[in-house]
């Protein structure tokens, strides 16, 4: 039994399809029944044929194929919300500068209302120049644009759904955002740059990262706490870290750093994340079929999650 408390999220696939559309609902229901707290998924709007990888720190992503199918993340969450009751849903991450800010807020508030407050907004500034170019979005000013979006998102709630904005990159006269949920969705900030950590301290409730080792998460937490203190924030930020997990046989093809093997081995690997300050461990299974995916969700729920409760 672990001595560390840590919540668990499940990373639903952002790309690919299943033979039946209601598979997304089944994944949501099984994850909820298995004790997961949140469903997470990323959001690229489109995949250009020619992609510039120069600034991508993890190398060529496996999803980068112009014919790779993906569903709109907000529509997907609304669909899943209809068949679940308690599990939360979080974007990890939504690239704010790719959207018109009013449209993005409308999407976020819609899912929040339809899910009865179970939506969490993970935001980042993005990296894929080619996608920005296809969408005619502001790549060079994506950082300041993201800052203004986050300021606007908070302002919508402060002004009770009717506000204007006069920024350098976002500017519009007073307009309405109704219906506005009673509580503002939790805001997560993605990214590992100094700007991302500053953005977390200035605007976020938590920081989220993908495919970082436990030791790297711990090092980043120290930097994040310095920024948190600089902005006179009380307490500590929440930290979400995504890790590949496979319980039992068949995990040989998982990437380096994945938590694989028998339940005790997986628990030992994930304990390091809890010790590093991770408040929610996001599981990515990387299975080849819906049946295998559901099996892993159930096994993790039965054999791993209870050790951290």
Secondary structure as GFF3:
##gff-version 3
##sequence-region A 1 309
A	DSSP	beta_strand	7	11	.	.	.	ID=ss1
A	DSSP	alpha_helix	23	33	.	.	.	ID=ss2
A	DSSP	beta_strand	38	43	.	.	.	ID=ss3
A	DSSP	alpha_helix	73	81	.	.	.	ID=ss4
A	DSSP	beta_strand	88	95	.	.	.	ID=ss5
A	DSSP	three_ten_helix	96	98	.	.	.	ID=ss6
A	DSSP	alpha_helix	101	114	.	.	.	ID=ss7
A	DSSP	beta_strand	119	124	.	.	.	ID=ss8
A	DSSP	alpha_helix	129	134	.	.	.	ID=ss9
A	DSSP	alpha_helix	142	158	.	.	.	ID=ss10
A	DSSP	beta_strand	162	166	.	.	.	ID=ss11
A	DSSP	beta_strand	171	176	.	.	.	ID=ss12
A	DSSP	beta_strand	187	190	.	.	.	ID=ss13
A	DSSP	alpha_helix	194	203	.	.	.	ID=ss14
A	DSSP	beta_strand	206	210	.	.	.	ID=ss15
A	DSSP	alpha_helix	214	230	.	.	.	ID=ss16
A	DSSP	beta_strand	238	247	.	.	.	ID=ss17
A	DSSP	beta_strand	259	261	.	.	.	ID=ss18
A	DSSP	alpha_helix	263	275	.	.	.	ID=ss19
A	DSSP	beta_strand	280	284	.	.	.	ID=ss20
A	DSSP	alpha_helix	290	303	.	.	.	ID=ss21
A	DSSP	three_ten_helix	305	308	.	.	.	ID=ss22
###
